[in-house]
């Protein structure tokens, strides 16, 4: 299954990318029930109720030149995703997140699309906070 969401962000692409690609800030905007830690160069640990079996080691790549973050399952090639930031008009930018899953997560909670939308709302709040603190 493929899921995608996009959102205009209240800052230029460099600031948005800096916030979105910083693993130490991801818990502030990723869906509840998902926690990530950097394990080493190009490897993340994911934990939580949204993670199959509660724990997962994944691959993680950041391309500053392309303003792109990519991730995927080391042991599950059907799970992958990317995040792309692009400049927009008047000092704003747009971010797109795409996730590929073998199936939508089970449960009675929000849908994957709702989680993506919520995450982008939280990311926008985090970017706004960064811009406000700098100004």
C-alpha positions in Angstrom: 0.0 0.0 0.0 1.2 3.5 -0.8 0.5 6.6 1.3 1.5 10.1 0.6 0.9 13.5 2.1 2.2 17.0 1.4 2.1 20.2 3.3 3.3 23.8 2.9 5.8 24.8 5.6 6.3 28.3 7.1 10.0 28.5 6.3 12.5 28.0 3.5 13.6 24.6 2.5 16.9 24.6 4.3 15.3 25.2 7.7 12.5 22.6 7.1 15.1 20.0 5.9 17.3 20.7 8.9 14.3 20.0 11.3 12.9 17.1 9.4 16.2 15.2 9.0 17.4 15.7 12.6 16.9 12.3 14.3 17.0 13.9 17.7 13.9 15.9 16.9 11.8 13.2 15.1 10.0 12.1 18.3 8.4 15.6 18.4 6.7 15.1 15.0 6.5 11.4 14.2 3.2 9.6 14.9 2.6 8.7 18.5 3.6 5.1 19.1 6.8 5.4 17.0 10.2 6.3 18.5 13.5 6.3 16.6 17.1 6.5 17.7 20.2 6.7 15.6 22.2 3.6 16.0 25.1 4.5 13.7 25.8 5.9 10.3 22.8 5.0 8.1 21.0 2.9 10.7 18.1 3.7 13.0 16.3 1.7 15.6 12.5 2.1 15.6 10.4 1.1 18.6 6.8 1.4 19.7 3.3 0.1 19.1 3.4 1.1 15.4 6.5 -1.1 14.8 5.9 -4.7 13.9 7.1 -6.9 16.8 7.8 -3.7 18.8 11.3 -3.2 17.5 12.9 -2.8 14.1 16.3 -1.9 12.7 16.1 0.2 9.6 18.3 1.9 7.0 18.3 5.7 6.9 19.9 8.0 4.3 20.0 11.8 4.3 20.9 13.8 1.2 21.4 17.5 2.0 22.1 18.2 -1.7 18.7 16.9 -2.7 16.8 17.9 0.5 15.7 14.3 0.8 15.5 11.6 3.5 15.0 8.0 2.7 14.4 5.0 5.0 13.6 1.4 4.7 13.5 -1.9 6.5 16.7 -3.7 6.7 14.9 -7.1 7.1 11.7 -6.1 5.4 12.1 -4.7 1.8 8.4 -4.0 1.5 8.7 -1.2 4.0 10.2 2.0 2.7 9.6 5.7 2.6 11.0 9.1 1.7 10.6 12.7 2.6 11.3 15.5 0.1 11.5 19.2 0.7 11.2 21.8 -2.0 11.2 25.6 -2.1 8.0 27.5 -2.6 7.1 31.1 -2.9 7.8 33.9 -0.4 10.2 32.1 1.8 8.0 29.0 2.4 8.6 25.4 1.2 6.6 22.3 0.7 7.3 18.9 2.1 6.1 15.6 0.8 6.2 12.3 2.7 5.7 8.9 0.9 5.5 5.5 2.7 5.2 2.1 1.2 3.9 -0.7 3.4 2.9 -4.3 2.7 -0.5 -3.5 4.3 -2.1 -0.8 6.4 -1.4 -1.2 10.1 -4.0 -3.2 12.0 -5.9 -1.7 14.9 -8.7 0.6 15.7 -6.5 3.7 15.8 -6.1 6.3 13.1 -5.4 5.4 9.5 -1.9 5.7 8.0 -3.2 8.7 6.1 -4.4 10.4 9.3 -1.0 9.7 10.9 0.8 11.3 8.0 -1.4 14.4 8.1 -1.0 14.6 11.9 2.8 14.2 11.6 3.0 17.0 9.0 1.0 19.3 11.3 3.4 18.6 14.2 6.4 19.1 11.8 5.0 22.5 10.8 4.6 23.4 14.5 8.3 22.4 15.1 9.4 24.5 12.1 7.4 27.4 13.3 9.0 27.1 16.7 12.5 27.0 15.1 11.7 30.2 13.0 10.2 32.0 16.1 13.2 31.1 18.3 15.7 32.3 15.7 13.8 35.6 15.2 
